[in-house]
Amino acid sequence: MRRLFPVIDRTAGSGPGPDGGDREWSLAELAEAYAYPVPDGPRRAWLRANMVSTLDGAAQHDGRSQPISSAADMRVFGTLRALADVVVAGAETVRQEGYRPARARAEFAEARRAAGQPPVPAVAVVSASLQLDFSLPLFTSPLVPTLVLTGAAAPKDRVAAAEEAGARVVVAGDGTGVDPARVVHTLAALGHTRLLTEGGPRLLGQFVAAGVLDELCLTVSPMLTAGDAQRIAGGPPLTVPRRFALASLLEEEGFLFSRYRRD
């Protein structure tokens, strides 16, 4: 069964109306429900995160998110990518999840052209050491060049290896690593204002701590895993918890697709 809970859909015109049928959410409906807000200024970036969690708070099972996902979750995943200018991911997530270049999808081609976007979002990999396999298709054969976000003190030989593979190395920090706020500003300066991060937990925790996360799209998976898997965000706790406001909530086959915005 598919449902939109309208009493807590607080984005005008942001999604389909209530439907008692059992058909799945269409890509067009999801694209409307998850549309980025209109920028409130020039080069104003909007950073949203897309994560999945079990009922007991696990963001992964056996080190990957796929076992706690679903077909509906993957449609949301694909839609969020299709709406974004750039997908930002930490190096460990890229390795564990076997990241490949974003693929062009005919269903979103016209919308991306109308928005002035290339056929696919760029993938931006955050890495301090640049210990990445630059022979992988993510770096050698993307439709748009993959970005590698790192610090000014990154190893020069690894920077050269990334550039030789065809990646674009972007400095977003003064040391070996990146500054989360600078990541957002730097990507916006490159024309990427619709930002999507898929984690992992450590990277998301850094964005949260820096106060630059605008929106969290969280899939709640109707599963229990126990164990000691990571939560969706890691790192030191905030001194004061940061409150987000619920914008919308969709349901399909027991999975909840929530969208929270910075309050």
C-alpha positions as a Markdown table, in Angstrom:
| # | Residue | x | y | z |
|---|---|---|---|---|
| 1 | Met | 0.0 | 0.0 | 0.0 |
| 2 | Arg | 1.2 | 3.6 | -0.7 |
| 3 | Arg | 0.2 | 6.6 | 1.4 |
| 4 | Leu | 1.0 | 10.2 | 1.7 |
| 5 | Phe | 0.2 | 11.5 | 5.2 |
| 6 | Pro | -1.3 | 14.9 | 4.3 |
| 7 | Val | -1.7 | 16.2 | 7.8 |
| 8 | Ile | 2.0 | 16.5 | 8.0 |
| 9 | Asp | 2.8 | 17.4 | 4.4 |
| 10 | Arg | 3.8 | 21.0 | 4.9 |
| 11 | Thr | 5.2 | 21.8 | 1.5 |
| 12 | Ala | 2.6 | 23.4 | -0.7 |
| 13 | Gly | 2.1 | 21.4 | -3.9 |
| 14 | Ser | 4.9 | 19.0 | -2.9 |
| 15 | Gly | 3.3 | 15.7 | -3.7 |
| 16 | Pro | 0.3 | 13.6 | -4.7 |
| 17 | Gly | -2.9 | 13.5 | -2.7 |
| 18 | Pro | -4.1 | 10.6 | -0.6 |
| 19 | Asp | -4.6 | 7.4 | -2.5 |
| 20 | Gly | -6.0 | 4.2 | -1.1 |
| 21 | Gly | -4.7 | 2.1 | -4.0 |
| 22 | Asp | -1.7 | -0.2 | -3.9 |
| 23 | Arg | 0.2 | 1.1 | -6.9 |
| 24 | Glu | 3.7 | 2.3 | -6.2 |
| 25 | Trp | 4.8 | 6.0 | -6.2 |
| 26 | Ser | 5.6 | 7.1 | -9.7 |
| 27 | Leu | 8.9 | 8.8 | -10.5 |
| 28 | Ala | 7.0 | 12.0 | -11.5 |
| 29 | Glu | 5.2 | 12.0 | -8.1 |
| 30 | Leu | 8.5 | 11.5 | -6.3 |
| 31 | Ala | 10.2 | 14.2 | -8.3 |
| 32 | Glu | 7.4 | 16.7 | -7.3 |
| 33 | Ala | 7.5 | 15.6 | -3.7 |
| 34 | Tyr | 11.2 | 16.0 | -3.4 |
| 35 | Ala | 11.7 | 19.1 | -5.6 |
| 36 | Tyr | 14.5 | 21.4 | -4.3 |
| 37 | Pro | 13.3 | 24.7 | -2.9 |
| 38 | Val | 13.7 | 27.8 | -5.0 |
| 39 | Pro | 17.0 | 29.4 | -4.1 |
| 40 | Asp | 16.7 | 32.5 | -1.9 |
| 41 | Gly | 19.8 | 34.2 | -3.3 |
| 42 | Pro | 22.5 | 33.8 | -6.0 |
| 43 | Arg | 24.6 | 30.6 | -5.7 |
| 44 | Arg | 22.7 | 29.7 | -2.5 |
| 45 | Ala | 23.3 | 26.0 | -2.1 |
| 46 | Trp | 20.8 | 23.6 | -0.5 |
| 47 | Leu | 22.4 | 20.5 | 1.1 |
| 48 | Arg | 20.2 | 17.5 | 1.6 |
| 49 | Ala | 21.2 | 14.1 | 2.9 |
| 50 | Asn | 19.6 | 10.8 | 1.9 |
| 51 | Met | 20.0 | 8.0 | 4.4 |
| 52 | Val | 18.2 | 4.8 | 5.5 |
| 53 | Ser | 17.9 | 3.4 | 9.0 |
| 54 | Thr | 16.3 | 0.3 | 10.5 |
| 55 | Leu | 13.8 | 0.6 | 13.4 |
| 56 | Asp | 16.6 | 0.0 | 15.9 |
| 57 | Gly | 18.8 | 2.7 | 14.3 |
| 58 | Ala | 21.2 | 0.7 | 12.1 |
| 59 | Ala | 22.4 | 2.5 | 9.0 |
| 60 | Gln | 24.0 | -0.6 | 7.6 |
| 61 | His | 23.9 | -4.4 | 7.7 |
| 62 | Asp | 27.2 | -6.2 | 7.0 |
| 63 | Gly | 28.7 | -2.9 | 6.2 |
| 64 | Arg | 26.3 | -2.0 | 3.4 |
| 65 | Ser | 22.9 | -0.2 | 3.2 |
| 66 | Gln | 21.4 | -2.4 | 0.5 |
| 67 | Pro | 20.2 | -5.2 | 2.8 |
| 68 | Ile | 18.0 | -2.7 | 4.7 |
| 69 | Ser | 16.7 | -1.0 | 1.6 |
| 70 | Ser | 13.8 | -1.8 | -0.8 |
| 71 | Ala | 12.6 | -1.2 | -4.3 |
| 72 | Ala | 10.6 | 1.9 | -3.2 |
| 73 | Asp | 13.7 | 3.2 | -1.4 |
| 74 | Met | 15.8 | 2.7 | -4.5 |
| 75 | Arg | 13.2 | 4.7 | -6.5 |
| 76 | Val | 13.5 | 7.5 | -4.0 |
| 77 | Phe | 17.3 | 7.1 | -4.1 |
| 78 | Gly | 17.3 | 7.4 | -8.0 |
| 79 | Thr | 14.9 | 10.4 | -7.9 |
| 80 | Leu | 17.0 | 12.3 | -5.4 |
| 81 | Arg | 20.1 | 11.8 | -7.6 |
| 82 | Ala | 18.2 | 12.8 | -10.7 |
| 83 | Leu | 17.2 | 16.1 | -9.0 |
| 84 | Ala | 20.7 | 16.9 | -7.8 |
| 85 | Asp | 23.6 | 18.8 | -9.3 |
| 86 | Val | 26.2 | 16.8 | -7.4 |
| 87 | Val | 26.2 | 13.7 | -5.2 |
| 88 | Val | 28.7 | 14.0 | -2.3 |
| 89 | Ala | 30.0 | 10.9 | -0.6 |
| 90 | Gly | 32.8 | 9.9 | 1.7 |
| 91 | Ala | 35.7 | 7.7 | 0.4 |
| 92 | Glu | 34.8 | 4.8 | 2.7 |
| 93 | Thr | 31.2 | 4.8 | 1.5 |
| 94 | Val | 32.4 | 4.9 | -2.1 |
| 95 | Arg | 34.5 | 1.9 | -1.5 |
| 96 | Gln | 32.0 | -0.1 | 0.6 |
| 97 | Glu | 29.0 | 0.6 | -1.7 |
| 98 | Gly | 30.9 | 0.1 | -4.9 |
| 99 | Tyr | 30.1 | 3.5 | -6.4 |
| 100 | Arg | 29.8 | 3.8 | -10.1 |
| 101 | Pro | 29.2 | 6.9 | -12.2 |
| 102 | Ala | 25.7 | 8.3 | -12.2 |
| 103 | Arg | 23.7 | 7.0 | -15.2 |
| 104 | Ala | 21.5 | 9.1 | -17.4 |
| 105 | Arg | 17.8 | 8.3 | -17.1 |
| 106 | Ala | 15.4 | 9.1 | -19.9 |
| 107 | Glu | 12.6 | 9.8 | -17.4 |
| 108 | Phe | 14.4 | 12.8 | -16.0 |
| 109 | Ala | 16.2 | 14.0 | -19.2 |
| 110 | Glu | 13.8 | 16.8 | -20.1 |
| 111 | Ala | 13.6 | 18.1 | -16.5 |
| 112 | Arg | 17.3 | 18.2 | -16.2 |
| 113 | Arg | 17.6 | 20.1 | -19.5 |
| 114 | Ala | 14.9 | 22.5 | -18.5 |
| 115 | Ala | 16.8 | 23.2 | -15.2 |
| 116 | Gly | 20.1 | 23.8 | -17.0 |
| 117 | Gln | 21.7 | 20.6 | -15.6 |
| 118 | Pro | 23.9 | 18.1 | -17.5 |
| 119 | Pro | 22.4 | 14.7 | -18.1 |
| 120 | Val | 23.7 | 13.3 | -14.8 |
| 121 | Pro | 24.9 | 14.8 | -11.5 |
| 122 | Ala | 28.6 | 14.8 | -10.8 |
| 123 | Val | 29.8 | 12.5 | -8.0 |
| 124 | Ala | 32.1 | 14.2 | -5.5 |
| 125 | Val | 34.2 | 12.0 | -3.4 |
| 126 | Val | 35.5 | 13.4 | -0.1 |
| 127 | Ser | 38.9 | 12.0 | 0.8 |
| 128 | Ala | 41.9 | 13.3 | 2.8 |
| 129 | Ser | 44.4 | 10.6 | 1.8 |
| 130 | Leu | 43.1 | 10.0 | -1.8 |
| 131 | Gln | 43.6 | 6.3 | -1.3 |
| 132 | Leu | 41.1 | 5.5 | -4.0 |
| 133 | Asp | 41.2 | 3.1 | -7.0 |
| 134 | Phe | 41.4 | 5.6 | -9.8 |
| 135 | Ser | 41.2 | 2.8 | -12.4 |
| 136 | Leu | 37.5 | 2.3 | -11.6 |
| 137 | Pro | 34.8 | 3.6 | -14.0 |
| 138 | Leu | 33.7 | 6.2 | -11.4 |
| 139 | Phe | 36.9 | 8.0 | -12.3 |
| 140 | Thr | 37.7 | 6.8 | -15.9 |
| 141 | Ser | 34.4 | 6.9 | -17.6 |
| 142 | Pro | 31.7 | 9.1 | -16.0 |
| 143 | Leu | 29.4 | 11.2 | -18.2 |
| 144 | Val | 30.6 | 14.3 | -16.3 |
| 145 | Pro | 34.0 | 14.4 | -14.5 |
| 146 | Thr | 34.1 | 13.0 | -11.0 |
| 147 | Leu | 35.2 | 15.5 | -8.4 |
| 148 | Val | 37.6 | 14.6 | -5.6 |
| 149 | Leu | 37.3 | 17.0 | -2.6 |
| 150 | Thr | 40.3 | 17.2 | -0.4 |
| 151 | Gly | 42.6 | 19.5 | 1.6 |
| 152 | Ala | 45.5 | 21.6 | 0.4 |
| 153 | Ala | 47.9 | 19.3 | 2.1 |
| 154 | Ala | 46.7 | 16.2 | 0.3 |
| 155 | Pro | 49.5 | 13.9 | -1.0 |
| 156 | Lys | 50.8 | 15.4 | -4.3 |
| 157 | Asp | 51.3 | 12.0 | -5.9 |
| 158 | Arg | 47.7 | 11.0 | -5.2 |
| 159 | Val | 46.4 | 14.3 | -6.5 |
| 160 | Ala | 48.4 | 13.7 | -9.7 |
| 161 | Ala | 47.0 | 10.1 | -10.0 |
| 162 | Ala | 43.4 | 11.4 | -9.6 |
| 163 | Glu | 43.9 | 14.1 | -12.3 |
| 164 | Glu | 45.6 | 11.6 | -14.6 |
| 165 | Ala | 42.5 | 9.4 | -14.3 |
| 166 | Gly | 40.3 | 12.2 | -15.4 |
| 167 | Ala | 39.0 | 13.4 | -12.0 |
| 168 | Arg | 38.8 | 17.0 | -11.0 |
| 169 | Val | 40.6 | 17.6 | -7.7 |
| 170 | Val | 38.9 | 20.4 | -5.7 |
| 171 | Val | 40.6 | 21.9 | -2.6 |
| 172 | Ala | 38.1 | 22.5 | 0.2 |
| 173 | Gly | 40.3 | 22.6 | 3.3 |
| 174 | Asp | 43.6 | 24.1 | 4.5 |
| 175 | Gly | 45.0 | 20.9 | 6.0 |
| 176 | Thr | 44.8 | 17.3 | 4.8 |
| 177 | Gly | 41.0 | 17.0 | 5.1 |
| 178 | Val | 38.1 | 19.1 | 4.1 |
| 179 | Asp | 36.1 | 21.8 | 5.9 |
| 180 | Pro | 32.4 | 20.8 | 5.7 |
| 181 | Ala | 31.2 | 24.4 | 5.3 |
| 182 | Arg | 33.9 | 25.1 | 2.7 |
| 183 | Val | 32.7 | 22.0 | 0.7 |
| 184 | Val | 29.3 | 23.5 | 0.4 |
| 185 | His | 30.5 | 27.0 | -0.6 |
| 186 | Thr | 33.1 | 25.6 | -3.0 |
| 187 | Leu | 30.6 | 23.4 | -4.8 |
| 188 | Ala | 28.2 | 26.3 | -5.0 |
| 189 | Ala | 30.9 | 28.4 | -6.6 |
| 190 | Leu | 31.3 | 25.7 | -9.2 |
| 191 | Gly | 27.6 | 26.1 | -10.0 |
| 192 | His | 26.4 | 23.1 | -8.0 |
| 193 | Thr | 23.7 | 24.5 | -5.8 |
| 194 | Arg | 21.5 | 21.4 | -5.5 |
| 195 | Leu | 23.6 | 19.2 | -3.3 |
| 196 | Leu | 22.9 | 15.7 | -2.2 |
| 197 | Thr | 25.0 | 13.7 | 0.3 |
| 198 | Glu | 24.7 | 10.0 | 0.7 |
| 199 | Gly | 27.0 | 9.8 | 3.7 |
| 200 | Gly | 28.5 | 7.8 | 5.1 |
| 201 | Pro | 27.8 | 8.4 | 8.8 |
| 202 | Arg | 31.1 | 10.2 | 9.5 |
| 203 | Leu | 30.7 | 12.6 | 6.6 |
| 204 | Leu | 27.1 | 13.3 | 7.5 |
| 205 | Gly | 28.1 | 13.9 | 11.1 |
| 206 | Gln | 30.6 | 16.5 | 9.9 |
| 207 | Phe | 28.0 | 18.3 | 8.0 |
| 208 | Val | 25.6 | 18.2 | 10.9 |
| 209 | Ala | 28.3 | 19.5 | 13.3 |
| 210 | Ala | 29.2 | 22.3 | 10.9 |
| 211 | Gly | 25.5 | 23.4 | 10.8 |
| 212 | Val | 25.4 | 23.3 | 7.0 |
| 213 | Leu | 22.8 | 20.5 | 6.5 |
| 214 | Asp | 19.5 | 21.9 | 5.2 |
| 215 | Glu | 17.4 | 18.8 | 4.8 |
| 216 | Leu | 17.4 | 15.1 | 5.8 |
| 217 | Cys | 15.6 | 12.6 | 3.7 |
| 218 | Leu | 15.4 | 9.5 | 6.0 |
| 219 | Thr | 14.0 | 6.2 | 5.0 |
| 220 | Val | 12.8 | 4.2 | 8.0 |
| 221 | Ser | 13.1 | 0.5 | 7.1 |
| 222 | Pro | 10.6 | -1.8 | 8.9 |
| 223 | Met | 13.5 | -4.1 | 10.0 |
| 224 | Leu | 15.3 | -4.9 | 13.2 |
| 225 | Thr | 19.0 | -5.9 | 13.0 |
| 226 | Ala | 20.4 | -5.6 | 16.6 |
| 227 | Gly | 24.2 | -5.7 | 16.5 |
| 228 | Asp | 26.5 | -2.7 | 16.6 |
| 229 | Ala | 26.0 | -1.2 | 13.2 |
| 230 | Gln | 26.7 | 2.5 | 12.7 |
| 231 | Arg | 23.9 | 5.1 | 13.0 |
| 232 | Ile | 23.2 | 7.5 | 10.1 |
| 233 | Ala | 25.5 | 10.1 | 11.6 |
| 234 | Gly | 28.7 | 9.7 | 13.6 |
| 235 | Gly | 31.4 | 11.8 | 15.3 |
| 236 | Pro | 31.3 | 13.9 | 18.5 |
| 237 | Pro | 27.9 | 14.9 | 19.8 |
| 238 | Leu | 26.6 | 18.4 | 19.4 |
| 239 | Thr | 26.6 | 20.5 | 22.6 |
| 240 | Val | 22.9 | 21.3 | 21.9 |
| 241 | Pro | 20.8 | 18.9 | 19.7 |
| 242 | Arg | 19.8 | 20.6 | 16.5 |
| 243 | Arg | 16.1 | 20.6 | 15.7 |
| 244 | Phe | 14.6 | 19.9 | 12.3 |
| 245 | Ala | 11.0 | 20.3 | 11.2 |
| 246 | Leu | 9.0 | 17.5 | 9.5 |
| 247 | Ala | 8.2 | 18.6 | 5.9 |
| 248 | Ser | 6.5 | 15.4 | 4.5 |
| 249 | Leu | 6.0 | 11.8 | 5.1 |
| 250 | Leu | 5.3 | 9.1 | 2.6 |
| 251 | Glu | 4.7 | 5.3 | 3.1 |
| 252 | Glu | 5.0 | 2.3 | 0.8 |
| 253 | Glu | 5.1 | -1.3 | 1.8 |
| 254 | Gly | 5.8 | -0.5 | 5.4 |
| 255 | Phe | 8.8 | 1.8 | 4.6 |
| 256 | Leu | 8.5 | 5.4 | 5.7 |
| 257 | Phe | 10.0 | 8.1 | 3.6 |
| 258 | Ser | 10.4 | 11.2 | 5.8 |
| 259 | Arg | 11.8 | 14.6 | 4.9 |
| 260 | Tyr | 13.0 | 17.0 | 7.6 |
| 261 | Arg | 14.2 | 20.5 | 7.1 |
| 262 | Arg | 16.3 | 22.8 | 9.3 |
| 263 | Asp | 13.9 | 24.5 | 11.7 |
